[in-house]
Amino acid sequence: MSKEKTPYKSSGTSASAPPKKESILELNRLVDAKVHVKCLGGREVVGTLKGYDELVNLVLDDTEEYLRDPDDLSKITETTRKLGLVVVRGTQVSLVSPQDGMEEIANPFIAADQD
């Protein structure tokens, strides 16, 4: 009996591999611009976006962190501390927005207090 050898299949990409998906994030237009970043743990930082990768790891320069209220840790104050050059890990990033043109709006899901 002769045994036929099965061809070796590479785990690498081949010509029939589907094309690489483009990222839905357009962070390239925010490079060298001031951005506001919210993280999963509740931290908020503002800095100049210097670079990023496909995992949304961010490199921020001239970064400032908004500090929390010591009496209520769920509230962010206007007090900041300078951090300088920072790498924010993509797994912690929940929001990236341009600093210019950003304004806070009222929450439409909170029922208005009735007097």
Number of C-alpha atoms within 10 A of each C-alpha: 3 4 5 6 6 6 6 6 6 7 6 6 8 8 6 6 8 8 7 6 6 8 9 6 10 9 17 12 9 17 16 14 15 20 22 20 23 17 17 11 9 13 16 19 22 24 25 23 26 18 17 18 10 10 11 18 16 21 19 27 19 14 23 21 20 17 17 18 13 10 7 8 11 11 11 17 12 9 11 16 11 13 15 13 16 18 14 17 14 15 11 16 19 13 12 19 15 18 16 10 6 10 6 5 6 6 8 7 6 7 7 8 5 4 3
